[in-house]
Amino acid sequence: MNKGIKTVLYPVTDMEQSKTLFASFLQVEPYVDTPYYIGFKVENQDIGLIPNSPEGGAVAFFHVDDIKQSLQVLTDGGTTVIRTISDVGGGRLVASVKDTSGNVIGLIQD
């Protein structure tokens, strides 16, 4: 089942400066603050700052129940895998693809 976009990740070059900017803009303090991930909860979305990204820019991630099946549907539809399924900690799996128009589609399974 696809639960829609619930996470947007922004790669940034200065985590501290970006944390200050996003905290001020979103008007919330981060719920996670580590060197590799700073996360903010806004309503039903997770806005994350990361120090680098294989996708090369901001990416919206769809939350799915079966990441393998979702990735297969996307690759069968002609997308190119950017990030293979990876465990990023705590059992959270992520993957991403690029469609034929150059759009990046991210997937997350908790």
C-alpha positions as CSV (number, residue, x, y, z in Angstrom):
1,M,0.0,0.0,0.0
2,N,1.3,3.5,-0.9
3,K,0.7,5.9,2.0
4,G,1.7,9.0,0.0
5,I,4.5,11.5,0.5
6,K,5.3,11.9,4.2
7,T,9.0,12.7,4.0
8,V,11.0,15.4,2.2
9,L,14.8,15.3,2.4
10,Y,17.0,18.3,1.7
11,P,20.7,17.8,1.2
12,V,22.6,20.7,2.7
13,T,26.3,21.8,2.9
14,D,26.1,23.4,6.4
15,M,24.0,21.4,8.8
16,E,24.1,23.9,11.6
17,Q,23.1,26.9,9.5
18,S,20.4,25.0,7.8
19,K,19.0,23.7,11.1
20,T,18.7,27.3,12.3
21,L,17.1,28.4,9.1
22,F,14.5,25.5,9.0
23,A,13.7,25.8,12.7
24,S,13.0,29.5,12.3
25,F,11.0,28.9,9.1
26,L,9.0,25.9,10.3
27,Q,8.6,27.3,13.8
28,V,9.5,24.0,15.4
29,E,12.7,22.6,16.9
30,P,14.2,19.4,15.4
31,Y,13.0,16.1,17.0
32,V,16.3,14.5,15.7
33,D,19.6,16.3,15.7
34,T,22.6,14.2,14.6
35,P,25.6,14.9,12.3
36,Y,24.0,12.8,9.5
37,Y,20.3,13.7,9.9
38,I,18.3,16.6,11.4
39,G,14.5,16.0,11.4
40,F,11.5,18.3,11.9
41,K,7.9,17.1,12.3
42,V,5.4,19.5,10.7
43,E,1.8,18.3,10.8
44,N,1.9,14.8,9.2
45,Q,5.3,15.3,7.4
46,D,8.9,14.8,8.2
47,I,11.2,17.4,6.8
48,G,14.8,16.2,7.0
49,L,18.2,17.7,6.4
50,I,21.1,15.4,5.3
51,P,24.7,16.2,4.6
52,N,24.7,14.6,1.1
53,S,22.4,12.8,-1.2
54,P,22.9,10.3,-4.0
55,E,19.8,11.9,-5.6
56,G,21.5,15.2,-6.0
57,G,18.8,17.5,-4.6
58,A,15.6,17.6,-2.5
59,V,13.5,14.5,-2.8
60,A,10.0,13.6,-1.8
61,F,9.6,10.1,-0.4
62,F,6.5,8.0,-0.6
63,H,5.9,5.8,2.4
64,V,5.1,2.2,1.3
65,D,4.3,-1.1,3.0
66,D,6.4,-3.2,0.5
67,I,9.5,-1.4,-0.8
68,K,10.6,-4.3,-2.9
69,Q,7.3,-4.5,-4.7
70,S,7.0,-0.7,-5.1
71,L,10.6,-0.5,-6.5
72,Q,9.8,-3.3,-8.9
73,V,6.6,-1.5,-10.2
74,L,8.7,1.6,-10.8
75,T,11.5,-0.2,-12.6
76,D,9.1,-2.2,-14.7
77,G,7.6,1.2,-15.7
78,G,11.0,2.4,-17.1
79,T,12.6,4.2,-14.2
80,T,16.4,4.0,-13.4
81,V,17.5,3.0,-9.9
82,I,19.5,5.8,-8.1
83,R,19.6,4.2,-4.7
84,T,19.1,0.5,-4.2
85,I,17.1,-0.6,-1.1
86,S,19.2,0.4,1.9
87,D,18.7,0.2,5.7
88,V,19.4,3.7,7.0
89,G,18.9,2.6,10.7
90,G,16.2,1.3,12.9
91,G,14.9,-1.0,10.2
92,R,13.9,1.9,7.9
93,L,14.5,1.1,4.3
94,V,14.9,3.6,1.6
95,A,15.3,3.6,-2.2
96,S,15.0,6.0,-5.1
97,V,14.6,6.0,-8.8
98,K,14.6,8.6,-11.7
99,D,11.8,8.5,-14.2
100,T,12.2,9.1,-18.0
101,S,11.4,12.8,-17.4
102,G,14.2,13.2,-14.9
103,N,12.0,13.3,-11.8
104,V,13.3,11.6,-8.7
105,I,10.9,9.3,-6.7
106,G,11.9,8.2,-3.2
107,L,10.5,5.3,-1.3
108,I,10.5,4.6,2.5
109,Q,9.4,1.5,4.3
110,D,9.4,1.5,8.1
